[in-house]
Each structure stands twice: as C-alpha cells, then as structure tokens.
Amino acid sequence: MLNWVFGNKRTKGGTKTAPPYEEAREIAASGSNDKRAEIASCEDLPPEFLYYFASDKDADVRKAVAGNSGTPLQADVILAKDRDVAVRAVLASKITKMLPDINPDESEKLAELAFEVLESLADDQETQIRHIVAESIKSLDNVPKPIVQLLARDLEEVVSMPVLEYSPMLDEQDLLGLLLAGIGGKRLAAVSRRGDLTSGLIDAIVETEDEVAVEALIGNERAAISDQTLNQIVDAARNREGWQSALATRVRIKEGTLLRLARFATKNVLDRMRDRSDLGTELHAELQTAVTERVNEKIDLPEPAATKKKTTPEEETYKKIKEMHAAGKLTEREVLKAIAKDDRLFADAALSVLTDQPISRIREILKMKSAKSVLALTWRAGLSMTTAVTIQEQVQRLPAPKVLRAGPGGKYPLSEDDLSWQAELLFD
C-alpha cells in the first residue's frame, strides 16, 4: 500500500508502458500537449514525472495524472486544488474508488494523505465534485467522521442526501444535531429512510411534522415506530393525504390504528386499505362499517365567529411565542426551525422573549455583523453554540473566516466573564 503514497503502483493488464527514462524526460521538457498527456497516463512512469506533470500548464495533462492510479498521493494533494473542475472530477472518481482499500493500521501515512485529498474534494466549491465524493463514501465506515459530517451539512440535497440516508458514520447524536439545526424536506426524508433509526430519532422526526420526512418515515418498514407514535401520526394526518396513503399501506401497523384512520381518510386512501391482502375478513367488515358511519354522521357547523379586533402579524407572533414560552415549548429547536424557514419575525420575536429585550434591540444587534455580539445574545437567551453559529451563517451571513465556532465539547469559545461583559454592553 505504501506504493500508493510514493508512486510506482501497478494494476493488472491493459496499461500503457512508459517510455525509457531519458525519452520521458525529453517529452516532459519539450513534448507536445498530447505527448505529455499520453505518458502522464502510464502507471509505470517514475513518480517524479507524475509529480511534475501535476502542475503542467495543460489541463489534459493534469487530467491524465489525476486519473492515473500510479500517481503518488503527494501529487494528488496538489490536484485536489486544481483550477480546472474536470481535473478535480477525475481525481474524485479515482480517489473514492481506492478508499475501501485504505487501512490506517497498515499505513498511517497513506491514510493521512488520502484523507487530506478527500477532505479537500468534500469541501470543493463545485457541487459536482462534492456529489461524486458523497455518493462514493456514503456506505463506507473507514472515512474520517468530520468529512462525513461536512457532507451531511451540505445545503445541496444531491450532496447531503446520500450520506444522510446511508452513512454508518452518523450516529443518533449527529442526526439529532442536524434536526436541531433545522434540516427538513428531502434532506430530512433521507434521514427518515435510514435502517438504524432509534426511537429518539423517530419521535424527533415526527415532532417536526415535516410533510415529506414523516411520509418517508411511515413508508420505512425498517423503522420501529411505536404504536403510540403511530397514533400520534394518525391524529395529525387528517389534512395530509400523503401520510394517510403511507399509513394505509404500512405493514407494521395495528388494525385498530387502521380503523382510526378509516374514520377520516379520503376515498383513495380507503380504496388502498381495502386492497390490502393481509387484512382479515373481520377487519374488512369493520372498515366498511367505519366508512358507512362516516357517510351517515351529522356534521355540526361552527357558530359564526365573533367580530374581533384585527391584530398585526407581529402581535399575533408575540402572543404565540409568549404562550409557548409559558408552557415551556419555546425550545432551541423552534428557534432553529424558524431560521431555517427564513421566518425572521418568529426568530427575532423568540430572541426578544428569551432575552426580555425589545425586538427592535434584537434587530439592531443582528445588523451589527458582530460575531461576539451574537454569542452574547444567544448566551443571554439560554441557547447553545449551535444557534450562535446558525445565526452568524444564515442570518448575518458572515464570511466563513469571521464566524466564531464552538470550542471543545460544543461549548462557547468565550469565557463566562467575556460573555457577561459583552451582554452588559448590549443590554444594560
């Protein structure tokens, strides 16, 4: 395996043979682009030539080096930052095919260099490159966890979804952290389709009431959804036909739960329930009875609503948030969900209530573009660094070098005294 680090690897059969050393040196010095590219694809070319060609002025030559399995990893490190996306794409395809064979116990140097290349590609500015990496490593268990976490947080669904659905490197805490950060839609649905969902994760997904994610969860027969949680889903499915359809065909569901569903399900859903071959005659009869009762039941129309004084959206949001706070339901997750949905009114009002400060002051702080001010704000609100980083990135949109990130153990990177002092400057 060390040959991969230093070059001179060989693959079996079908490879071009490098020219004699002197001829190769002449081609490297003055050969045409085509000639240089041709010998750069030879796996038995001495590593010093491949390292030299990694910085060639011609993209086709560098592409040949990137695709050459005989290229030393030191050259791959250079190519991982190549200015041409096609070169990086070829390198990504090659390096990810080699990952399953990496054994850090066998060669720490090999693993270190290979993962350096991989990390660079996983953080590439081009979605295409990150997608290649994500698809290739999604099922591997020998990839450094920070690289998997980086891809899981990617805002491009085509990048994050493969690792969110399949990666064995993501545990319950990783996935709960992503939920707390506000992922939803197709990305959360990818989590819902995992085969290793814990009861905590299942309940957290249901709590989001995300249309797409909960429907995917119901359809995941490997997910051991408790009867209590299934009943909770049924109660929330009245106006969600997608959930109803998924429930109607789920194998791991009790008959009583199906009967509850039948009392309000749409005709299409009822037809799907009747078509199930695993239901006994008795249950079919009960379903039919439930449908008949629905047809015959009387519907009481609500009394006309009393004329009320119109309230502004801000007043309504404040009232809702204060009620949530009083009931202990104004959690960090709610704040992060609002930020993820770009619901600034809810987020600003929540920070106002949590800090007991006017919303106008909250908005002034957020306009400062000051990372330390945000840390003082979230600290005073009793929120974690997860929210502090999210506000810096998604609300203030600070450039990456200016974002203050969590210290060891996810704690605030500033001391309690510093945070208290910053808060006093902002609020007192």
VEXBALO-857603 format. One record per residue (C-alpha): residue number from 1; x, y, z; residue in three letters. Coordinates in steps of 0.001 Angstrom, whole numbers, always signed. Example, Ala and Ser with C-alpha at 12.3 -4.5 7.8 and 13.67 -1.06 7.14 Angstrom:
BEGIN
num:px:py:pz:residu
1:+12300:-4500:+7800:ala
2:+13670:-1060:+7140:ser
END
This chain:
BEGIN
num:px:py:pz:residu
1:+0:+0:+0:met
2:+2930:+2371:+573:leu
3:+3485:+2360:-3171:asn
4:+347:+4489:-3417:trp
5:+1989:+7145:-1280:val
6:+5233:+7248:-3187:phe
7:+4086:+6137:-6649:gly
8:+5069:+3094:-8689:asn
9:+1761:+1269:-8167:lys
10:+760:-1271:-10773:arg
11:-2591:-2550:-11937:thr
12:-3055:-5791:-13766:lys
13:-3019:-5674:-17545:gly
14:-4218:-3146:-20120:gly
15:-1937:-296:-19013:thr
16:+332:+1761:-21210:lys
17:+4065:+1246:-20798:thr
18:+6137:+4314:-20049:ala
19:+8971:+5195:-22439:pro
20:+12612:+4944:-21325:pro
21:+13646:+7479:-18677:tyr
22:+15622:+9765:-20996:glu
23:+12831:+9841:-23572:glu
24:+10287:+10621:-20851:ala
25:+12478:+13468:-19604:arg
26:+12699:+14918:-23128:glu
27:+8893:+14714:-23568:ile
28:+8344:+16346:-20185:ala
29:+10687:+19195:-21140:ala
30:+9577:+19901:-24703:ser
31:+6965:+17397:-25870:gly
32:+3557:+18391:-27219:ser
33:+481:+18543:-25023:asn
34:-748:+15252:-26468:asp
35:+2591:+13525:-25885:lys
36:+2817:+14781:-22301:arg
37:-752:+13661:-21626:ala
38:-27:+10261:-23160:glu
39:+2915:+9438:-20925:ile
40:+1186:+11040:-17910:ala
41:-1364:+8231:-18142:ser
42:+1285:+5498:-17853:cys
43:+1089:+3881:-14420:glu
44:+4698:+2778:-14500:asp
45:+6009:+6283:-15185:leu
46:+8513:+7227:-12447:pro
47:+6730:+9186:-9696:pro
48:+8890:+12285:-10110:glu
49:+7441:+12779:-13613:phe
50:+3865:+12386:-12384:leu
51:+4541:+14867:-9594:tyr
52:+5974:+17283:-12168:tyr
53:+3032:+16818:-14533:phe
54:+580:+17565:-11703:ala
55:+1441:+21245:-12227:ser
56:+1525:+21128:-16033:asp
57:+76:+24152:-17843:lys
58:-2226:+21926:-19933:asp
59:-5438:+20685:-18290:ala
60:-5477:+17440:-20291:asp
61:-2053:+16535:-18945:val
62:-3128:+17224:-15378:arg
63:-6316:+15242:-16013:lys
64:-4211:+12273:-17134:ala
65:-2216:+12481:-13922:val
66:-5394:+12789:-11852:ala
67:-6811:+9611:-13364:gly
68:-3570:+7649:-13127:asn
69:-3715:+5142:-10272:ser
70:+86:+5178:-10209:gly
71:+225:+8852:-9254:thr
72:+1773:+9412:-5808:pro
73:-615:+10861:-3258:leu
74:+1595:+13911:-2803:gln
75:+682:+14843:-6392:ala
76:-2996:+14099:-5751:asp
77:-2888:+16638:-2896:val
78:-1872:+19272:-5447:ile
79:-4504:+18174:-7966:leu
80:-7268:+18350:-5350:ala
81:-6972:+22140:-5582:lys
82:-6562:+22279:-9372:asp
83:-8222:+25269:-11029:arg
84:-9946:+23032:-13626:asp
85:-13114:+21313:-12399:val
86:-12691:+18454:-14893:ala
87:-9319:+17601:-13342:val
88:-10808:+17555:-9853:arg
89:-13723:+15428:-11067:ala
90:-11367:+12783:-12478:val
91:-9359:+12825:-9256:leu
92:-12520:+12468:-7142:ala
93:-13586:+9414:-9145:ser
94:-10171:+7808:-8737:lys
95:-9580:+8557:-5065:ile
96:-13015:+7398:-3941:thr
97:-12599:+4066:-5730:lys
98:-9441:+3470:-3727:met
99:-10927:+4360:-326:leu
100:-12334:+899:+532:pro
101:-8788:-479:+461:asp
102:-7391:+2068:+2916:ile
103:-6362:+574:+6236:asn
104:-4945:+3212:+8607:pro
105:-3490:+462:+10792:asp
106:-1477:-772:+7831:glu
107:-274:+2620:+6657:ser
108:-919:+5766:+8660:glu
109:+896:+7894:+6054:lys
110:-1277:+6544:+3254:leu
111:-4477:+7225:+5158:ala
112:-3364:+10709:+6190:glu
113:-2614:+11823:+2632:leu
114:-5644:+10108:+1098:ala
115:-7982:+11732:+3602:phe
116:-6328:+15098:+3034:glu
117:-7218:+14777:-647:val
118:-10719:+13582:+213:leu
119:-11374:+16435:+2641:glu
120:-10347:+18994:+41:ser
121:-12699:+17452:-2520:leu
122:-15539:+17189:+23:ala
123:-15232:+20948:+556:asp
124:-14935:+21753:-3152:asp
125:-16832:+24790:-4429:gln
126:-18372:+22736:-7246:glu
127:-21458:+20680:-6358:thr
128:-20469:+18082:-8963:gln
129:-17256:+17250:-7094:ile
130:-18894:+17051:-3677:arg
131:-21621:+14833:-5166:his
132:-19043:+12372:-6513:ile
133:-17448:+12150:-3076:val
134:-20758:+11799:-1225:ala
135:-22048:+9026:-3468:glu
136:-18788:+7122:-3207:ser
137:-18327:+7260:+565:ile
138:-21964:+7017:+1674:lys
139:-21668:+3388:+2816:ser
140:-18028:+3347:+3972:leu
141:-17061:+3031:+7621:asp
142:-13381:+3943:+7261:asn
143:-13816:+7615:+6349:val
144:-12977:+10284:+8952:pro
145:-16179:+11395:+10645:lys
146:-15568:+15150:+10142:pro
147:-15628:+14613:+6370:ile
148:-18951:+12759:+6582:val
149:-20370:+15458:+8853:gln
150:-19249:+18144:+6406:leu
151:-21115:+16435:+3563:leu
152:-24182:+15820:+5751:ala
153:-24429:+19566:+6442:arg
154:-24113:+20485:+2765:asp
155:-27009:+22665:+1604:leu
156:-27138:+20924:-1777:glu
157:-29528:+17967:-1481:glu
158:-27648:+15929:-4078:val
159:-24592:+16069:-1800:val
160:-26082:+15687:+1667:ser
161:-28832:+13147:+994:met
162:-26610:+10111:+182:pro
163:-24695:+10320:+3469:val
164:-27774:+11284:+5479:leu
165:-29545:+8149:+4295:glu
166:-26749:+5588:+4284:tyr
167:-23607:+6597:+6174:ser
168:-22811:+4311:+9135:pro
169:-20553:+7068:+10462:met
170:-23512:+9231:+11530:leu
171:-24894:+8270:+14936:asp
172:-28018:+9368:+16786:glu
173:-26385:+12479:+18245:gln
174:-25107:+13591:+14831:asp
175:-28552:+13232:+13284:leu
176:-30388:+14848:+16204:leu
177:-27962:+17758:+15921:gly
178:-28892:+18193:+12270:leu
179:-32583:+18138:+13176:leu
180:-31897:+20750:+15820:leu
181:-30165:+22861:+13161:ala
182:-33395:+22813:+11162:gly
183:-32899:+20442:+8228:ile
184:-36157:+19470:+6550:gly
185:-37801:+18376:+3311:gly
186:-35873:+15916:+1169:lys
187:-32811:+16056:+3417:arg
188:-34801:+15068:+6485:leu
189:-36660:+12475:+4402:ala
190:-33283:+10885:+3645:ala
191:-32729:+10510:+7391:val
192:-36242:+9023:+7679:ser
193:-35293:+6227:+5263:arg
194:-32298:+5033:+7326:arg
195:-32347:+1478:+8592:gly
196:-30853:+2286:+12005:asp
197:-33364:+4828:+13331:leu
198:-33638:+4945:+17107:thr
199:-36892:+5683:+18919:ser
200:-35494:+9100:+19836:gly
201:-34818:+9948:+16204:leu
202:-38208:+8657:+15092:ile
203:-40025:+10810:+17649:asp
204:-37889:+13838:+16747:ala
205:-38762:+13455:+13063:ile
206:-42469:+13138:+13852:val
207:-42262:+16216:+16071:glu
208:-41133:+18319:+13098:thr
209:-44406:+17494:+11268:glu
210:-42407:+17826:+8045:asp
211:-44724:+16653:+5250:glu
212:-42087:+14879:+3169:val
213:-39981:+13486:+6013:ala
214:-42826:+11991:+8041:val
215:-44316:+10387:+4933:glu
216:-40928:+8808:+4199:ala
217:-40702:+7634:+7814:leu
218:-44122:+5942:+7644:ile
219:-43057:+4197:+4443:gly
220:-39837:+2925:+6047:asn
221:-40810:-577:+7201:glu
222:-37444:-950:+8956:arg
223:-38333:+1926:+11271:ala
224:-39787:+533:+14505:ala
225:-42394:+3246:+15055:ile
226:-44180:+2669:+18357:ser
227:-47955:+2286:+18467:asp
228:-48182:+5498:+20469:gln
229:-46212:+7436:+17851:thr
230:-48232:+5908:+15003:leu
231:-51421:+7032:+16704:asn
232:-49892:+10482:+17067:gln
233:-49192:+10491:+13336:ile
234:-52739:+9360:+12566:val
235:-54121:+12224:+14659:asp
236:-52063:+14692:+12619:ala
237:-52854:+13085:+9234:ala
238:-56404:+14401:+8796:arg
239:-55397:+17007:+6202:asn
240:-52369:+15163:+4853:arg
241:-53317:+12627:+2216:glu
242:-49682:+11637:+1665:gly
243:-49420:+10494:+5284:trp
244:-52772:+8736:+5031:gln
245:-51646:+6790:+1949:ser
246:-48395:+5744:+3598:ala
247:-50257:+4624:+6730:leu
248:-52832:+2701:+4678:ala
249:-50131:+510:+3119:thr
250:-47710:+215:+6052:arg
251:-47265:-3446:+7029:val
252:-46134:-2819:+10607:arg
253:-49334:-1202:+11846:ile
254:-52088:-2406:+14158:lys
255:-55630:-2963:+12945:glu
256:-57004:-526:+15498:gly
257:-54791:+2212:+14077:thr
258:-56120:+1493:+10586:leu
259:-59667:+1778:+11878:leu
260:-58886:+5166:+13410:arg
261:-57500:+6249:+10066:leu
262:-60590:+4991:+8222:ala
263:-62802:+7431:+10119:arg
264:-61437:+10406:+8200:phe
265:-59309:+9049:+5316:ala
266:-60015:+10110:+1734:thr
267:-61748:+7747:-701:lys
268:-58458:+6972:-2471:asn
269:-56874:+6006:+835:val
270:-59860:+3848:+1817:leu
271:-59611:+2039:-1509:asp
272:-55936:+1319:-840:arg
273:-56786:-60:+2591:met
274:-59459:-2339:+1126:arg
275:-56958:-3628:-1459:asp
276:-54578:-4930:+1217:arg
277:-54305:-8705:+1065:ser
278:-53039:-9052:+4639:asp
279:-56285:-7917:+6296:leu
280:-58773:-10478:+7508:gly
281:-62471:-10641:+6621:thr
282:-63446:-9253:+10002:glu
283:-61258:-6181:+9627:leu
284:-62557:-5555:+6114:his
285:-66087:-5603:+7542:ala
286:-65101:-3184:+10285:glu
287:-63547:-862:+7724:leu
288:-66761:-927:+5716:gln
289:-68746:-127:+8869:thr
290:-66453:+2784:+9639:ala
291:-66981:+4159:+6140:val
292:-70759:+3814:+6439:thr
293:-70736:+5624:+9775:glu
294:-68827:+8470:+8199:arg
295:-71420:+8816:+5447:val
296:-74295:+8850:+7942:asn
297:-72787:+11024:+10651:glu
298:-74083:+14569:+11026:lys
299:-71706:+17487:+10778:ile
300:-72229:+20372:+13170:asp
301:-71405:+23714:+11573:leu
302:-69425:+26057:+13795:pro
303:-71085:+29140:+15182:glu
304:-70227:+32405:+13354:pro
305:-67080:+33830:+14824:ala
306:-67499:+36983:+16869:ala
307:-66095:+40107:+15365:thr
308:-62616:+40600:+16698:lys
309:-60232:+43455:+16606:lys
310:-57621:+42789:+13942:lys
311:-54136:+42221:+15239:thr
312:-50893:+42680:+13366:thr
313:-48747:+39661:+12384:pro
314:-46124:+40823:+14893:glu
315:-48686:+40959:+17725:glu
316:-50010:+37508:+16815:glu
317:-46494:+36076:+16689:thr
318:-45612:+37667:+20042:tyr
319:-48733:+36214:+21634:lys
320:-47979:+32756:+20266:lys
321:-44358:+32885:+21409:ile
322:-45237:+34089:+24904:lys
323:-47735:+31247:+25222:glu
324:-45106:+28770:+24044:met
325:-42574:+30210:+26497:his
326:-45018:+29996:+29383:ala
327:-45771:+26374:+28500:ala
328:-42070:+25503:+28221:gly
329:-42382:+24881:+24474:lys
330:-40195:+27712:+23190:leu
331:-37223:+25415:+22649:thr
332:-33997:+25947:+20788:glu
333:-35312:+23668:+18071:arg
334:-38221:+26061:+17461:glu
335:-35819:+28975:+17043:val
336:-33630:+26997:+14631:leu
337:-36646:+25820:+12634:lys
338:-37728:+29440:+12206:ala
339:-34259:+30457:+10999:ile
340:-34163:+27522:+8572:ala
341:-37538:+28601:+7142:lys
342:-36325:+32227:+6997:asp
343:-39146:+33169:+9380:asp
344:-37327:+36187:+10751:arg
345:-40363:+37539:+12599:leu
346:-40670:+34375:+14693:phe
347:-36900:+34108:+15256:ala
348:-36484:+37771:+16229:asp
349:-39550:+37689:+18488:ala
350:-38358:+34463:+20139:ala
351:-34951:+36003:+20897:leu
352:-36786:+39057:+22232:ser
353:-38876:+36975:+24628:val
354:-35964:+34763:+25707:leu
355:-33728:+37763:+26486:thr
356:-36542:+40019:+27756:asp
357:-35433:+42718:+25343:gln
358:-37408:+44769:+22769:pro
359:-37474:+43221:+19303:ile
360:-36040:+46460:+17928:ser
361:-32890:+45908:+20034:arg
362:-32585:+42315:+18803:ile
363:-32688:+43509:+15211:arg
364:-30090:+46200:+15891:glu
365:-27736:+43557:+17297:ile
366:-28190:+41283:+14309:leu
367:-27423:+44170:+11947:lys
368:-24083:+44790:+13664:met
369:-22459:+41879:+11814:lys
370:-20539:+41164:+15030:ser
371:-19897:+37513:+15894:ala
372:-19207:+38277:+19573:lys
373:-22491:+40187:+19857:ser
374:-24367:+37159:+18514:val
375:-22669:+34894:+21061:leu
376:-23671:+37277:+23860:ala
377:-27231:+37367:+22509:leu
378:-27688:+33598:+22318:thr
379:-25926:+33093:+25647:trp
380:-28302:+35549:+27325:arg
381:-31213:+33720:+25637:ala
382:-30039:+30408:+27125:gly
383:-29283:+28903:+23714:leu
384:-26309:+26831:+22585:ser
385:-23456:+27491:+20173:met
386:-25434:+25611:+17513:thr
387:-27824:+28568:+17328:thr
388:-24999:+31103:+17584:ala
389:-23245:+29604:+14571:val
390:-26510:+29266:+12631:thr
391:-27341:+32954:+13162:ile
392:-23851:+34015:+12073:gln
393:-24056:+31915:+8910:glu
394:-27716:+32136:+7897:gln
395:-28941:+35441:+9344:val
396:-25879:+37683:+9405:gln
397:-24270:+35768:+6520:arg
398:-20784:+36375:+7844:leu
399:-17890:+35093:+5701:pro
400:-16533:+31773:+6994:ala
401:-13257:+33219:+8439:pro
402:-15255:+35624:+10643:lys
403:-17635:+33028:+12083:val
404:-16924:+32135:+15721:leu
405:-17374:+28400:+16174:arg
406:-17840:+26133:+19163:ala
407:-14991:+25286:+21451:gly
408:-14234:+21818:+22899:pro
409:-17372:+19863:+23706:gly
410:-19545:+22255:+21705:gly
411:-19169:+24965:+24359:lys
412:-18952:+28711:+23817:tyr
413:-15407:+29727:+22808:pro
414:-15596:+32792:+25103:leu
415:-15404:+32639:+28893:ser
416:-18444:+33302:+31080:glu
417:-16881:+36643:+32104:asp
418:-16382:+37684:+28476:asp
419:-19939:+36704:+27558:leu
420:-21356:+38510:+30582:ser
421:-19364:+41628:+29734:trp
422:-20499:+41536:+26097:gln
423:-24110:+41096:+27211:ala
424:-23834:+44078:+29549:glu
425:-22590:+46223:+26675:leu
426:-25552:+45155:+24536:leu
427:-28402:+45214:+27019:phe
428:-27586:+47135:+30208:asp
END
